[in-house]
Amino acid sequence: MKHELPAYAVLPPCQVTVVDTYGENEKPNGLTVSWTGIAVSDPPHVMIAVRPGRYSHADLCGRGEFTLNIPSENQMQETDYFGITSGRKTDKFADISLTPVPAMHVHAPMIAECPLSLECQVTIRQDIGSHSMFIAKILAVHADERILDENGKINVTAMRPLSYDHAKFWYLGLGSVLGKAFSAGKTLHKSR
């Protein structure tokens, strides 16, 4: 039997990303964001939600450009650091062993060591409650060759993306492959 719970932000697990911008004096800055996802596929857009009090919020509003970096499981500590430390008080990249590199299509840094980075340009900003939602067009995708299969497609199991459980405050890894989408349910079709 299901139990009714109070309404809260739950859609487990959440994708963990690091949103990168340039701050004051062109200082690269990263912010861990789990309120994110694909907004639409054609043309490709992502959605991120950021609290106005976060240091990166002003950069997102001002420039309207960022990179969305997808860390792997082995980058959990660095990713967490991006979320628990303020760019107002420190140079996060100087503190840890990740490298900011200039993006090619937006004025924002990418993280060289993250297996996947998306260059994004904000098209819509909407303030909703505690966060500002930014919908951004994906201008370019950069994938480490180690996560590409023989057909040049991203192999998510090789990427080993980091996920987040908002209810328990846990980071999670990717489980095993269970089946093929748009195919696994075909065995349930009734004969007509």
C-alpha positions as a Markdown table, in Angstrom:
| # | Residue | x | y | z |
|---|---|---|---|---|
| 1 | Met | 0.0 | 0.0 | 0.0 |
| 2 | Lys | 1.2 | 3.5 | -0.8 |
| 3 | His | 1.5 | 6.2 | 1.9 |
| 4 | Glu | 0.7 | 9.8 | 1.2 |
| 5 | Leu | 3.6 | 12.1 | 2.0 |
| 6 | Pro | 3.6 | 15.9 | 2.1 |
| 7 | Ala | 4.3 | 17.5 | -1.2 |
| 8 | Tyr | 8.0 | 18.2 | -1.7 |
| 9 | Ala | 10.6 | 18.3 | -4.5 |
| 10 | Val | 11.1 | 14.6 | -5.3 |
| 11 | Leu | 12.0 | 12.9 | -8.5 |
| 12 | Pro | 14.7 | 10.5 | -7.6 |
| 13 | Pro | 17.4 | 10.2 | -8.6 |
| 14 | Cys | 18.5 | 13.6 | -9.7 |
| 15 | Gln | 21.3 | 14.2 | -12.2 |
| 16 | Val | 24.3 | 15.9 | -10.7 |
| 17 | Thr | 25.9 | 18.6 | -12.8 |
| 18 | Val | 28.4 | 21.4 | -12.3 |
| 19 | Val | 27.3 | 24.7 | -13.9 |
| 20 | Asp | 30.3 | 26.8 | -14.8 |
| 21 | Thr | 30.4 | 30.5 | -15.5 |
| 22 | Tyr | 33.0 | 33.3 | -15.4 |
| 23 | Gly | 32.6 | 35.6 | -12.4 |
| 24 | Glu | 34.1 | 38.9 | -11.6 |
| 25 | Asn | 37.5 | 39.5 | -13.2 |
| 26 | Glu | 36.9 | 36.5 | -15.4 |
| 27 | Lys | 37.4 | 34.1 | -12.5 |
| 28 | Pro | 36.1 | 30.6 | -13.4 |
| 29 | Asn | 33.4 | 29.4 | -11.0 |
| 30 | Gly | 31.5 | 26.2 | -10.7 |
| 31 | Leu | 28.2 | 25.4 | -8.9 |
| 32 | Thr | 26.8 | 22.0 | -8.2 |
| 33 | Val | 23.2 | 21.8 | -9.5 |
| 34 | Ser | 20.9 | 18.9 | -9.3 |
| 35 | Trp | 17.7 | 20.7 | -10.3 |
| 36 | Thr | 18.3 | 20.1 | -14.0 |
| 37 | Gly | 17.2 | 18.2 | -17.0 |
| 38 | Ile | 16.4 | 18.2 | -20.7 |
| 39 | Ala | 13.7 | 20.8 | -21.4 |
| 40 | Val | 13.0 | 19.9 | -25.0 |
| 41 | Ser | 14.8 | 17.9 | -27.6 |
| 42 | Asp | 14.3 | 19.9 | -30.8 |
| 43 | Pro | 16.0 | 22.3 | -30.7 |
| 44 | Pro | 17.9 | 20.8 | -27.8 |
| 45 | His | 17.4 | 22.8 | -24.5 |
| 46 | Val | 18.3 | 22.1 | -20.9 |
| 47 | Met | 16.7 | 23.5 | -17.7 |
| 48 | Ile | 18.6 | 24.4 | -14.5 |
| 49 | Ala | 17.2 | 25.9 | -11.3 |
| 50 | Val | 19.5 | 28.1 | -9.1 |
| 51 | Arg | 18.7 | 30.0 | -6.0 |
| 52 | Pro | 19.1 | 33.8 | -6.4 |
| 53 | Gly | 21.5 | 33.9 | -3.4 |
| 54 | Arg | 24.1 | 31.7 | -5.0 |
| 55 | Tyr | 27.2 | 33.5 | -6.3 |
| 56 | Ser | 26.7 | 32.1 | -9.9 |
| 57 | His | 23.1 | 33.4 | -10.1 |
| 58 | Ala | 24.3 | 36.9 | -11.1 |
| 59 | Asp | 26.6 | 35.5 | -13.8 |
| 60 | Leu | 23.8 | 33.4 | -15.2 |
| 61 | Cys | 21.5 | 36.5 | -15.3 |
| 62 | Gly | 24.2 | 38.8 | -16.6 |
| 63 | Arg | 25.9 | 36.8 | -19.4 |
| 64 | Gly | 23.2 | 34.3 | -20.0 |
| 65 | Glu | 25.8 | 31.6 | -20.9 |
| 66 | Phe | 27.2 | 28.6 | -19.0 |
| 67 | Thr | 28.5 | 25.1 | -19.4 |
| 68 | Leu | 26.8 | 22.1 | -17.9 |
| 69 | Asn | 29.4 | 19.6 | -16.9 |
| 70 | Ile | 28.4 | 16.0 | -16.0 |
| 71 | Pro | 30.8 | 14.5 | -13.5 |
| 72 | Ser | 31.5 | 10.8 | -13.1 |
| 73 | Glu | 31.3 | 8.8 | -9.9 |
| 74 | Asn | 35.1 | 9.2 | -9.2 |
| 75 | Gln | 34.6 | 13.0 | -9.1 |
| 76 | Met | 32.1 | 13.0 | -6.2 |
| 77 | Gln | 34.3 | 14.9 | -3.7 |
| 78 | Glu | 35.2 | 17.7 | -6.1 |
| 79 | Thr | 31.6 | 17.9 | -7.3 |
| 80 | Asp | 30.4 | 18.2 | -3.7 |
| 81 | Tyr | 33.0 | 20.9 | -3.0 |
| 82 | Phe | 31.5 | 23.0 | -5.9 |
| 83 | Gly | 28.2 | 22.9 | -4.0 |
| 84 | Ile | 29.3 | 23.5 | -0.4 |
| 85 | Thr | 31.8 | 26.3 | -1.1 |
| 86 | Ser | 31.0 | 29.8 | -2.3 |
| 87 | Gly | 32.9 | 31.4 | -5.2 |
| 88 | Arg | 32.5 | 34.7 | -3.2 |
| 89 | Lys | 35.0 | 33.5 | -0.7 |
| 90 | Thr | 37.5 | 31.3 | -2.7 |
| 91 | Asp | 38.7 | 30.3 | -6.1 |
| 92 | Lys | 37.2 | 26.8 | -6.3 |
| 93 | Phe | 39.3 | 25.7 | -9.2 |
| 94 | Ala | 42.5 | 26.7 | -7.4 |
| 95 | Asp | 41.4 | 24.7 | -4.4 |
| 96 | Ile | 40.8 | 21.4 | -6.2 |
| 97 | Ser | 42.4 | 19.3 | -8.9 |
| 98 | Leu | 40.0 | 20.1 | -11.8 |
| 99 | Thr | 40.9 | 22.3 | -14.8 |
| 100 | Pro | 38.8 | 25.1 | -16.3 |
| 101 | Val | 39.2 | 25.3 | -20.0 |
| 102 | Pro | 37.5 | 27.9 | -22.3 |
| 103 | Ala | 34.3 | 26.8 | -24.1 |
| 104 | Met | 34.3 | 27.3 | -27.8 |
| 105 | His | 30.8 | 28.8 | -28.4 |
| 106 | Val | 29.9 | 30.5 | -25.1 |
| 107 | His | 31.8 | 32.7 | -22.7 |
| 108 | Ala | 32.1 | 30.2 | -19.9 |
| 109 | Pro | 34.6 | 27.6 | -18.8 |
| 110 | Met | 34.2 | 23.8 | -19.1 |
| 111 | Ile | 35.8 | 21.3 | -16.7 |
| 112 | Ala | 38.4 | 19.4 | -18.7 |
| 113 | Glu | 38.2 | 16.3 | -16.5 |
| 114 | Cys | 34.4 | 15.9 | -16.7 |
| 115 | Pro | 33.5 | 13.2 | -19.3 |
| 116 | Leu | 30.7 | 15.4 | -20.7 |
| 117 | Ser | 30.2 | 19.1 | -21.1 |
| 118 | Leu | 27.4 | 21.1 | -22.8 |
| 119 | Glu | 27.7 | 24.7 | -23.9 |
| 120 | Cys | 24.5 | 26.5 | -23.2 |
| 121 | Gln | 22.9 | 29.9 | -23.9 |
| 122 | Val | 20.0 | 31.0 | -21.8 |
| 123 | Thr | 16.8 | 31.6 | -23.8 |
| 124 | Ile | 14.3 | 32.0 | -20.9 |
| 125 | Arg | 14.6 | 32.9 | -17.3 |
| 126 | Gln | 11.6 | 32.5 | -14.9 |
| 127 | Asp | 11.6 | 33.1 | -11.2 |
| 128 | Ile | 9.6 | 30.3 | -9.5 |
| 129 | Gly | 9.4 | 30.3 | -5.7 |
| 130 | Ser | 12.9 | 29.7 | -4.1 |
| 131 | His | 14.7 | 29.4 | -7.5 |
| 132 | Ser | 15.2 | 31.0 | -10.9 |
| 133 | Met | 14.7 | 28.5 | -13.7 |
| 134 | Phe | 17.0 | 29.0 | -16.7 |
| 135 | Ile | 16.1 | 27.3 | -20.0 |
| 136 | Ala | 19.1 | 27.2 | -22.2 |
| 137 | Lys | 19.8 | 26.1 | -25.8 |
| 138 | Ile | 22.5 | 23.5 | -26.1 |
| 139 | Leu | 25.0 | 25.0 | -28.6 |
| 140 | Ala | 27.6 | 22.2 | -28.5 |
| 141 | Val | 28.4 | 18.9 | -26.8 |
| 142 | His | 31.9 | 17.8 | -25.8 |
| 143 | Ala | 32.4 | 14.2 | -24.9 |
| 144 | Asp | 35.6 | 12.5 | -23.7 |
| 145 | Glu | 36.6 | 9.9 | -26.3 |
| 146 | Arg | 36.7 | 7.3 | -23.5 |
| 147 | Ile | 32.9 | 7.5 | -23.1 |
| 148 | Leu | 32.1 | 7.1 | -26.9 |
| 149 | Asp | 31.2 | 3.8 | -28.4 |
| 150 | Glu | 32.3 | 2.5 | -31.8 |
| 151 | Asn | 29.5 | 4.5 | -33.5 |
| 152 | Gly | 30.5 | 7.8 | -31.7 |
| 153 | Lys | 27.5 | 7.6 | -29.3 |
| 154 | Ile | 27.8 | 8.4 | -25.6 |
| 155 | Asn | 28.1 | 5.2 | -23.6 |
| 156 | Val | 26.5 | 6.1 | -20.3 |
| 157 | Thr | 27.8 | 3.0 | -18.5 |
| 158 | Ala | 31.4 | 4.0 | -19.4 |
| 159 | Met | 30.7 | 7.6 | -18.3 |
| 160 | Arg | 29.4 | 6.5 | -14.9 |
| 161 | Pro | 27.5 | 9.7 | -14.1 |
| 162 | Leu | 26.9 | 10.8 | -10.6 |
| 163 | Ser | 23.4 | 11.0 | -9.3 |
| 164 | Tyr | 21.8 | 12.5 | -6.1 |
| 165 | Asp | 19.1 | 11.3 | -3.7 |
| 166 | His | 17.6 | 14.5 | -2.3 |
| 167 | Ala | 15.6 | 12.7 | 0.4 |
| 168 | Lys | 18.6 | 11.0 | 2.0 |
| 169 | Phe | 21.4 | 13.5 | 0.8 |
| 170 | Trp | 23.3 | 10.6 | -0.8 |
| 171 | Tyr | 25.3 | 10.5 | -4.0 |
| 172 | Leu | 24.6 | 7.4 | -6.1 |
| 173 | Gly | 26.3 | 5.6 | -8.9 |
| 174 | Leu | 24.7 | 4.2 | -12.0 |
| 175 | Gly | 23.2 | 0.7 | -11.7 |
| 176 | Ser | 23.4 | -2.1 | -14.3 |
| 177 | Val | 21.8 | -2.1 | -17.7 |
| 178 | Leu | 18.3 | -3.6 | -17.4 |
| 179 | Gly | 17.0 | -3.7 | -20.9 |
| 180 | Lys | 16.5 | -1.8 | -24.2 |
| 181 | Ala | 14.2 | 1.2 | -24.2 |
| 182 | Phe | 11.3 | 1.2 | -26.8 |
| 183 | Ser | 11.8 | -2.6 | -26.9 |
| 184 | Ala | 11.5 | -4.1 | -23.4 |
| 185 | Gly | 7.8 | -3.6 | -23.2 |
| 186 | Lys | 7.0 | -5.3 | -26.6 |
| 187 | Thr | 6.7 | -8.7 | -25.0 |
| 188 | Leu | 3.7 | -7.3 | -23.1 |
| 189 | His | 1.7 | -6.4 | -26.3 |
| 190 | Lys | -1.4 | -8.5 | -26.7 |
| 191 | Ser | -2.0 | -10.2 | -30.0 |
| 192 | Arg | -4.6 | -8.4 | -32.1 |
